[in-house]
Amino acid sequence: MREQRTDLEEVYEDEVFQVLLDYEVTRSKRYPANIALLHIEYAPSGSNAALRYAPKIFAAALNNHTRSADIPSMTKNKFKILMPATGENGLNAICERLISVFKSSFNAKEGGSIAFSINIGGVAHSGGETLSREGFINAAESALHQSKQKGPNTFVVTA
């Protein structure tokens, strides 16, 4: 049974995320195992009342469509998700799923609806000596930049 997570309570602050990222990269480097990183940027649209809830609604939707083992972090309108034991195929699958999820609008508690346009950049690595923290992060940022150049509701995955 999948553990249910809720809104921003399960999203790590950047400092904690960086520590967990260092740990997982070091582990994947020493004991070669797949690892992936997503960078997601979202832009909400809707009524002013609904826009207040955008971060919580977005985080809840992400949490409902990722695994409990995945490690999310949020800074303003950008999310990073570290995905241990995830290769390129799994990364492509989650990107397609998230694009599909965010095609629909969401209802806010106080009424009104909110829609999101998203861009996703992802990198997958098989682990081992060629994995470096800086290269891993830079590749995900570069993929996000490429997605933004393609337009809204797109993703780019590199391996």
GROMACS elastic network, one bead per residue, 0.5 to 0.9 nm:
[ bonds ]
;  ai    aj funct       b0    kb
    2    67     6  0.76582   500
    2    68     6  0.73503   500
    3    67     6  0.81601   500
    3    68     6  0.61941   500
    4    63     6  0.78913   500
    4    64     6  0.70684   500
    4    68     6  0.77130   500
    5     9     6  0.82361   500
    5    10     6  0.65448   500
    5    60     6  0.75746   500
    5    63     6  0.58794   500
    5    64     6  0.68576   500
    5    68     6  0.74870   500
    6     9     6  0.64404   500
    6    10     6  0.64339   500
    6    56     6  0.87695   500
    6    59     6  0.77988   500
    6    60     6  0.55136   500
    6    61     6  0.88110   500
    6    63     6  0.66468   500
    6    64     6  0.78725   500
    7    10     6  0.65346   500
    7    11     6  0.75851   500
    7    55     6  0.82636   500
    7    56     6  0.51503   500
    7    57     6  0.68689   500
    7    58     6  0.78325   500
    7    59     6  0.50102   500
    7    61     6  0.79151   500
    7    62     6  0.85477   500
    7    63     6  0.71121   500
    8    11     6  0.51652   500
    8    12     6  0.83073   500
    8    55     6  0.77581   500
    8    56     6  0.59078   500
    8    57     6  0.89639   500
    8    59     6  0.60111   500
    8    60     6  0.72787   500
    8    74     6  0.86974   500
    9    12     6  0.80215   500
   10    59     6  0.86111   500
   10    63     6  0.79956   500
   10    71     6  0.87645   500
   10    72     6  0.76155   500
   10    73     6  0.87548   500
   11    59     6  0.76167   500
   11    63     6  0.87272   500
   11    71     6  0.76522   500
   11    72     6  0.52388   500
   11    73     6  0.51640   500
   11    74     6  0.65402   500
   12    15     6  0.80764   500
   12    16     6  0.61541   500
   12    17     6  0.58595   500
   12    71     6  0.75088   500
   12    72     6  0.60379   500
   12    74     6  0.68925   500
   13    16     6  0.55739   500
   13    17     6  0.61680   500
   13    18     6  0.87670   500
   13    72     6  0.87587   500
   13    73     6  0.57867   500
   13    74     6  0.65606   500
   13    75     6  0.77574   500
   14    18     6  0.60767   500
   14    19     6  0.87334   500
   14    73     6  0.60239   500
   14    74     6  0.69571   500
   14    75     6  0.71932   500
   15    18     6  0.52475   500
   15    19     6  0.65906   500
   15    20     6  0.89037   500
   16    19     6  0.52095   500
   16    20     6  0.63263   500
   16    21     6  0.85560   500
   16    73     6  0.85550   500
   17    20     6  0.51001   500
   17    21     6  0.59488   500
   17    22     6  0.85598   500
   17    71     6  0.73946   500
   17    72     6  0.75358   500
   17    73     6  0.61534   500
   17    80     6  0.86913   500
   17    82     6  0.85428   500
   18    22     6  0.61222   500
   18    23     6  0.85981   500
   19    22     6  0.51800   500
   19    23     6  0.63034   500
   19    24     6  0.87766   500
   20    23     6  0.50465   500
   20    24     6  0.61579   500
   20    25     6  0.85143   500
   20    71     6  0.80544   500
   20    82     6  0.86994   500
   21    24     6  0.52229   500
   21    25     6  0.59904   500
   21    26     6  0.84198   500
   21    71     6  0.86240   500
   21    82     6  0.70250   500
   21   133     6  0.80814   500
   22    25     6  0.52638   500
   22    26     6  0.60302   500
   22    27     6  0.84982   500
   22   133     6  0.70671   500
   23    26     6  0.52422   500
   23    27     6  0.61159   500
   23    28     6  0.86024   500
   24    27     6  0.50138   500
   24    28     6  0.59918   500
   24    29     6  0.83856   500
   24    35     6  0.80556   500
   24    82     6  0.86162   500
   24    84     6  0.71617   500
   25    28     6  0.50990   500
   25    29     6  0.59682   500
   25    30     6  0.85641   500
   25    35     6  0.77605   500
   25   127     6  0.79144   500
   25   131     6  0.74055   500
   25   132     6  0.73932   500
   25   133     6  0.64133   500
   25   136     6  0.87676   500
   26    29     6  0.50638   500
   26    30     6  0.61528   500
   26    31     6  0.84593   500
   26   131     6  0.86797   500
   26   132     6  0.85674   500
   26   133     6  0.83437   500
   27    30     6  0.51944   500
   27    31     6  0.58226   500
   27    32     6  0.76943   500
   27    33     6  0.82833   500
   27   127     6  0.86313   500
   28    31     6  0.51695   500
   28    33     6  0.51387   500
   28    34     6  0.70460   500
   28    35     6  0.70006   500
   28    84     6  0.84422   500
   28    85     6  0.88804   500
   28   126     6  0.80143   500
   28   128     6  0.63306   500
   28   129     6  0.89580   500
   28   131     6  0.79553   500
   29    32     6  0.54831   500
   29    33     6  0.76568   500
   29   126     6  0.88699   500
   29   127     6  0.50653   500
   29   129     6  0.55465   500
   29   130     6  0.76478   500
   29   131     6  0.59640   500
   29   132     6  0.79663   500
   30    33     6  0.88064   500
   30   127     6  0.79440   500
   30   128     6  0.61401   500
   30   129     6  0.73865   500
   31   127     6  0.74546   500
   31   128     6  0.67000   500
   32   126     6  0.65820   500
   32   129     6  0.81126   500
   33    84     6  0.81237   500
   33    85     6  0.62465   500
   33    86     6  0.84495   500
   33    87     6  0.87715   500
   33   125     6  0.81774   500
   33   126     6  0.55678   500
   33   128     6  0.73553   500
   34    83     6  0.88022   500
   34    84     6  0.66621   500
   34    86     6  0.52585   500
   34    87     6  0.51857   500
   34    88     6  0.85361   500
   34   124     6  0.71269   500
   34   125     6  0.56558   500
   34   127     6  0.56096   500
   35    82     6  0.76579   500
   35    83     6  0.58868   500
   35    85     6  0.52111   500
   35    86     6  0.50941   500
   35    87     6  0.62280   500
   35    88     6  0.89088   500
   35   123     6  0.84719   500
   35   124     6  0.58245   500
   35   125     6  0.54423   500
   35   126     6  0.63934   500
   35   127     6  0.67527   500
   36    81     6  0.82945   500
   36    82     6  0.60327   500
   36    84     6  0.63522   500
   36    85     6  0.76262   500
   36    86     6  0.56408   500
   36    87     6  0.64690   500
   36    88     6  0.77017   500
   36    90     6  0.89400   500
   36    91     6  0.69490   500
   36   122     6  0.70975   500
   36   123     6  0.55302   500
   36   125     6  0.62056   500
   36   126     6  0.86936   500
   36   136     6  0.85812   500
   36   140     6  0.89826   500
   36   159     6  0.89242   500
   37    80     6  0.70162   500
   37    81     6  0.57280   500
   37    83     6  0.59245   500
   37    84     6  0.85375   500
   37    86     6  0.89696   500
   37    91     6  0.84474   500
   37   121     6  0.83392   500
   37   122     6  0.55606   500
   37   123     6  0.54380   500
   37   124     6  0.66087   500
   37   125     6  0.89289   500
   37   136     6  0.77183   500
   37   137     6  0.76691   500
   37   140     6  0.64822   500
   38    79     6  0.78471   500
   38    80     6  0.54418   500
   38    81     6  0.50442   500
   38    82     6  0.65193   500
   38    83     6  0.78852   500
   38    91     6  0.82445   500
   38    95     6  0.86513   500
   38   120     6  0.67735   500
   38   121     6  0.57407   500
   38   123     6  0.66927   500
   38   124     6  0.88853   500
   38   140     6  0.64115   500
   38   141     6  0.87153   500
   38   144     6  0.84677   500
   38   157     6  0.87542   500
   39    78     6  0.71027   500
   39    79     6  0.58335   500
   39    81     6  0.67094   500
   39   119     6  0.82337   500
   39   120     6  0.57196   500
   39   121     6  0.51007   500
   39   122     6  0.61620   500
   39   123     6  0.89211   500
   39   140     6  0.61711   500
   39   141     6  0.66351   500
   39   143     6  0.82226   500
   39   144     6  0.62179   500
   40    77     6  0.83426   500
   40    78     6  0.55481   500
   40    79     6  0.50034   500
   40    80     6  0.62494   500
   40    81     6  0.81923   500
   40   118     6  0.68495   500
   40   119     6  0.57299   500
   40   121     6  0.64443   500
   40   122     6  0.85019   500
   40   144     6  0.71411   500
   40   155     6  0.89720   500
   41    77     6  0.58481   500
   41    79     6  0.63931   500
   41    80     6  0.88795   500
   41   117     6  0.84660   500
   41   118     6  0.56733   500
   41   119     6  0.53711   500
   41   120     6  0.65987   500
   41   121     6  0.88013   500
   41   144     6  0.79649   500
   41   148     6  0.88891   500
   42    58     6  0.84792   500
   42    77     6  0.57115   500
   42    78     6  0.65347   500
   42    79     6  0.84060   500
   42   116     6  0.62645   500
   42   117     6  0.56684   500
   42   119     6  0.65384   500
   42   120     6  0.87964   500
   42   152     6  0.89969   500
   43    77     6  0.71215   500
   43   115     6  0.83584   500
   43   116     6  0.55288   500
   43   117     6  0.52938   500
   43   118     6  0.64364   500
   43   119     6  0.89892   500
   44    51     6  0.69274   500
   44    54     6  0.65383   500
   44    55     6  0.89198   500
   44    58     6  0.89998   500
   44    77     6  0.89641   500
   44   114     6  0.66069   500
   44   115     6  0.56648   500
   44   117     6  0.65455   500
   44   118     6  0.87554   500
   45    48     6  0.87996   500
   45    50     6  0.86236   500
   45    51     6  0.69538   500
   45    54     6  0.87349   500
   45   113     6  0.86414   500
   45   114     6  0.56656   500
   45   115     6  0.52968   500
   45   116     6  0.62628   500
   45   117     6  0.82176   500
   46    49     6  0.81830   500
   46    50     6  0.62014   500
   46    51     6  0.61175   500
   46   112     6  0.74147   500
   46   113     6  0.60194   500
   46   115     6  0.63761   500
   46   116     6  0.88769   500
   47    50     6  0.52218   500
   47    51     6  0.61271   500
   47    52     6  0.89838   500
   47   112     6  0.63303   500
   47   113     6  0.70265   500
   47   114     6  0.71573   500
   48    51     6  0.50698   500
   48    52     6  0.67318   500
   48   112     6  0.88451   500
   49    52     6  0.58176   500
   49    53     6  0.77389   500
   49   108     6  0.80485   500
   49   110     6  0.68327   500
   49   111     6  0.74523   500
   49   112     6  0.71458   500
   49   113     6  0.89956   500
   50    53     6  0.56046   500
   50    54     6  0.68610   500
   50   107     6  0.77628   500
   50   108     6  0.53003   500
   50   109     6  0.77706   500
   50   110     6  0.69730   500
   50   111     6  0.68367   500
   50   112     6  0.57045   500
   50   113     6  0.60756   500
   50   114     6  0.60212   500
   51    54     6  0.50377   500
   51    55     6  0.83825   500
   51   108     6  0.83347   500
   51   113     6  0.85928   500
   51   114     6  0.67644   500
   52    55     6  0.77379   500
   52    56     6  0.87280   500
   52   108     6  0.88667   500
   53    56     6  0.54968   500
   53    57     6  0.60208   500
   53    58     6  0.84791   500
   53   108     6  0.66145   500
   53   109     6  0.80115   500
   53   114     6  0.87143   500
   54    57     6  0.51884   500
   54    58     6  0.59358   500
   54    59     6  0.84391   500
   54   108     6  0.83345   500
   54   114     6  0.72952   500
   54   115     6  0.88221   500
   54   116     6  0.86136   500
   55    58     6  0.51984   500
   55    59     6  0.60152   500
   55    60     6  0.84990   500
   55    76     6  0.82329   500
   55    77     6  0.74470   500
   56    59     6  0.51160   500
   56    60     6  0.59911   500
   56    61     6  0.85392   500
   57    60     6  0.51715   500
   57    61     6  0.62087   500
   57    62     6  0.86474   500
   57   106     6  0.75818   500
   57   107     6  0.86607   500
   57   108     6  0.76951   500
   57   114     6  0.88003   500
   58    61     6  0.52193   500
   58    62     6  0.62272   500
   58    63     6  0.86213   500
   58   102     6  0.87646   500
   58   116     6  0.81946   500
   59    62     6  0.50698   500
   59    63     6  0.60417   500
   59    64     6  0.85434   500
   59    72     6  0.89238   500
   59    74     6  0.86148   500
   59    79     6  0.86957   500
   60    63     6  0.50656   500
   60    64     6  0.61283   500
   60    65     6  0.87373   500
   61    64     6  0.51325   500
   61    65     6  0.64110   500
   61    66     6  0.88288   500
   61    98     6  0.87996   500
   61   101     6  0.78878   500
   61   102     6  0.84016   500
   62    65     6  0.52675   500
   62    66     6  0.61556   500
   62    72     6  0.87849   500
   62    98     6  0.76205   500
   62   101     6  0.89797   500
   63    66     6  0.54187   500
   63    67     6  0.74943   500
   63    68     6  0.78794   500
   63    72     6  0.83707   500
   64    67     6  0.79910   500
   65    94     6  0.80890   500
   65    97     6  0.77885   500
   65    98     6  0.73891   500
   65   101     6  0.84357   500
   66    69     6  0.83326   500
   66    70     6  0.66784   500
   66    94     6  0.76620   500
   67    70     6  0.53896   500
   67    71     6  0.87612   500
   67    83     6  0.85069   500
   68    71     6  0.78552   500
   69    82     6  0.89872   500
   69    83     6  0.73056   500
   69    84     6  0.73056   500
   70    81     6  0.65209   500
   70    82     6  0.57762   500
   70    84     6  0.66977   500
   71    80     6  0.80443   500
   71    81     6  0.53325   500
   71    83     6  0.65095   500
   71    84     6  0.84364   500
   72    79     6  0.68111   500
   72    80     6  0.56733   500
   72    82     6  0.64601   500
   72    83     6  0.87712   500
   73    78     6  0.83392   500
   73    79     6  0.55141   500
   73    80     6  0.51428   500
   73    81     6  0.63079   500
   73    82     6  0.85347   500
   74    77     6  0.72507   500
   74    78     6  0.57516   500
   74    80     6  0.64682   500
   74    81     6  0.88396   500
   75    78     6  0.53473   500
   75    79     6  0.64511   500
   75    80     6  0.85412   500
   76    79     6  0.81380   500
   83    86     6  0.58132   500
   83    87     6  0.88967   500
   83    91     6  0.85112   500
   83   124     6  0.89964   500
   84    87     6  0.87200   500
   85   126     6  0.89218   500
   86    89     6  0.79217   500
   86    90     6  0.56705   500
   86    91     6  0.65194   500
   86   124     6  0.72227   500
   86   125     6  0.84533   500
   86   126     6  0.86782   500
   87    90     6  0.54262   500
   87    91     6  0.61405   500
   87    92     6  0.87379   500
   87   123     6  0.88895   500
   87   124     6  0.55111   500
   87   125     6  0.66748   500
   87   126     6  0.68062   500
   87   159     6  0.84694   500
   88    92     6  0.61475   500
   88    93     6  0.85917   500
   88   123     6  0.76194   500
   88   124     6  0.52379   500
   88   125     6  0.75989   500
   88   126     6  0.87738   500
   88   157     6  0.76256   500
   88   158     6  0.77027   500
   88   159     6  0.64337   500
   89    92     6  0.52177   500
   89    93     6  0.62580   500
   89    94     6  0.88205   500
   89   124     6  0.89074   500
   90    93     6  0.50178   500
   90    94     6  0.62725   500
   90    95     6  0.86377   500
   91    94     6  0.52791   500
   91    95     6  0.62171   500
   91    96     6  0.86754   500
   91   122     6  0.72111   500
   91   123     6  0.78544   500
   91   124     6  0.70159   500
   91   157     6  0.74432   500
   92    95     6  0.51534   500
   92    96     6  0.62119   500
   92    97     6  0.86002   500
   92   122     6  0.84819   500
   92   155     6  0.86969   500
   92   156     6  0.86617   500
   92   157     6  0.68118   500
   93    96     6  0.52302   500
   93    97     6  0.61583   500
   93    98     6  0.86830   500
   94    98     6  0.60743   500
   94    99     6  0.85669   500
   95    98     6  0.51744   500
   95    99     6  0.61815   500
   95   100     6  0.85670   500
   95   120     6  0.71071   500
   95   121     6  0.87324   500
   95   122     6  0.82813   500
   95   154     6  0.86823   500
   95   155     6  0.66202   500
   95   156     6  0.86045   500
   95   157     6  0.84937   500
   96    99     6  0.52163   500
   96   100     6  0.62111   500
   96   101     6  0.86856   500
   96   154     6  0.88858   500
   96   155     6  0.80497   500
   97   100     6  0.51042   500
   97   101     6  0.61451   500
   97   102     6  0.87359   500
   98   102     6  0.61481   500
   98   103     6  0.86164   500
   98   118     6  0.88845   500
   98   120     6  0.89607   500
   99   102     6  0.54103   500
   99   103     6  0.63754   500
   99   117     6  0.87844   500
   99   118     6  0.73799   500
   99   119     6  0.85268   500
   99   120     6  0.86004   500
   99   153     6  0.60592   500
   99   154     6  0.71345   500
   99   155     6  0.80522   500
  100   103     6  0.53764   500
  100   104     6  0.76860   500
  100   153     6  0.89328   500
  101   104     6  0.62599   500
  101   105     6  0.89289   500
  102   105     6  0.70175   500
  102   106     6  0.86173   500
  102   115     6  0.73709   500
  102   116     6  0.60794   500
  102   117     6  0.71221   500
  102   118     6  0.75392   500
  102   153     6  0.81939   500
  103   115     6  0.76886   500
  103   116     6  0.74262   500
  103   117     6  0.77367   500
  103   153     6  0.79645   500
  104   115     6  0.68146   500
  104   116     6  0.81803   500
  105   113     6  0.63224   500
  105   114     6  0.54664   500
  105   116     6  0.72108   500
  106   112     6  0.85976   500
  106   113     6  0.53921   500
  106   114     6  0.52189   500
  106   115     6  0.62914   500
  106   116     6  0.87253   500
  107   110     6  0.85261   500
  107   111     6  0.66338   500
  107   112     6  0.59969   500
  107   114     6  0.63129   500
  107   115     6  0.89561   500
  108   111     6  0.52420   500
  108   112     6  0.57920   500
  108   113     6  0.56681   500
  108   114     6  0.69863   500
  109   112     6  0.80424   500
  116   153     6  0.87323   500
  117   152     6  0.56907   500
  117   153     6  0.55756   500
  118   148     6  0.87460   500
  118   152     6  0.57456   500
  118   154     6  0.70012   500
  118   155     6  0.85170   500
  119   144     6  0.65564   500
  119   145     6  0.85994   500
  119   147     6  0.57126   500
  119   148     6  0.59143   500
  119   150     6  0.89510   500
  119   151     6  0.76772   500
  119   152     6  0.58533   500
  119   153     6  0.54503   500
  119   154     6  0.53282   500
  119   155     6  0.58121   500
  119   156     6  0.85228   500
  120   140     6  0.89316   500
  120   143     6  0.75467   500
  120   144     6  0.54138   500
  120   145     6  0.87486   500
  120   147     6  0.62361   500
  120   148     6  0.80827   500
  120   153     6  0.78859   500
  120   154     6  0.64278   500
  120   156     6  0.64366   500
  120   157     6  0.82609   500
  121   139     6  0.84792   500
  121   140     6  0.54570   500
  121   141     6  0.65699   500
  121   142     6  0.72568   500
  121   145     6  0.72574   500
  121   146     6  0.75364   500
  121   147     6  0.62812   500
  121   148     6  0.87725   500
  121   154     6  0.87325   500
  121   155     6  0.56788   500
  121   156     6  0.50490   500
  121   157     6  0.59793   500
  121   158     6  0.82603   500
  122   139     6  0.76628   500
  122   141     6  0.79400   500
  122   142     6  0.87711   500
  122   143     6  0.59740   500
  122   144     6  0.70499   500
  122   155     6  0.76841   500
  122   156     6  0.62567   500
  122   158     6  0.63151   500
  122   159     6  0.84860   500
  123   136     6  0.70301   500
  123   137     6  0.83369   500
  123   139     6  0.61831   500
  123   140     6  0.51590   500
  123   141     6  0.89195   500
  123   143     6  0.74124   500
  123   156     6  0.85158   500
  123   157     6  0.55575   500
  123   159     6  0.55151   500
  124   136     6  0.83288   500
  124   140     6  0.87548   500
  124   157     6  0.75764   500
  124   158     6  0.64151   500
  125   128     6  0.87348   500
  125   130     6  0.89076   500
  125   131     6  0.70847   500
  125   136     6  0.79850   500
  125   158     6  0.87660   500
  125   159     6  0.57936   500
  126   130     6  0.89693   500
  126   131     6  0.80710   500
  126   159     6  0.84088   500
  127   130     6  0.70480   500
  127   131     6  0.56510   500
  128   131     6  0.58933   500
  129   132     6  0.78575   500
  131   134     6  0.89155   500
  131   135     6  0.73760   500
  131   136     6  0.70125   500
  132   135     6  0.52767   500
  132   136     6  0.59649   500
  132   137     6  0.86178   500
  133   136     6  0.51320   500
  133   137     6  0.62335   500
  133   138     6  0.85552   500
  134   137     6  0.52577   500
  134   138     6  0.59977   500
  134   139     6  0.84636   500
  135   138     6  0.50819   500
  135   139     6  0.59558   500
  135   140     6  0.86404   500
  136   139     6  0.53032   500
  136   140     6  0.64895   500
  136   141     6  0.88388   500
  137   140     6  0.52859   500
  137   141     6  0.62768   500
  137   142     6  0.86229   500
  138   141     6  0.50759   500
  138   142     6  0.60158   500
  138   143     6  0.85250   500
  139   142     6  0.50617   500
  139   143     6  0.61320   500
  139   144     6  0.86706   500
  139   158     6  0.74010   500
  139   159     6  0.87072   500
  140   143     6  0.50603   500
  140   144     6  0.62619   500
  140   145     6  0.86829   500
  140   156     6  0.89646   500
  140   157     6  0.80546   500
  140   158     6  0.78472   500
  141   144     6  0.50863   500
  141   145     6  0.62616   500
  141   146     6  0.87152   500
  142   145     6  0.50268   500
  142   146     6  0.62638   500
  142   147     6  0.86660   500
  143   146     6  0.50335   500
  143   147     6  0.62018   500
  143   148     6  0.86963   500
  143   155     6  0.78556   500
  143   156     6  0.53490   500
  143   157     6  0.63396   500
  143   158     6  0.69213   500
  144   148     6  0.62442   500
  144   149     6  0.86957   500
  144   155     6  0.73514   500
  144   156     6  0.67613   500
  144   157     6  0.87069   500
  145   148     6  0.51386   500
  145   149     6  0.63849   500
  145   150     6  0.88673   500
  145   156     6  0.88390   500
  146   149     6  0.50611   500
  146   150     6  0.64345   500
  146   151     6  0.89361   500
  146   155     6  0.82104   500
  146   156     6  0.66632   500
  147   150     6  0.50821   500
  147   151     6  0.65150   500
  147   152     6  0.77608   500
  147   153     6  0.83664   500
  147   154     6  0.56742   500
  147   155     6  0.51544   500
  147   156     6  0.54431   500
  148   151     6  0.51862   500
  148   152     6  0.65812   500
  148   153     6  0.87472   500
  148   154     6  0.75506   500
  148   155     6  0.83198   500
  149   152     6  0.85727   500
  150   153     6  0.88347   500
  150   154     6  0.67574   500
  150   155     6  0.83739   500
  151   154     6  0.63953   500
  152   155     6  0.88082   500
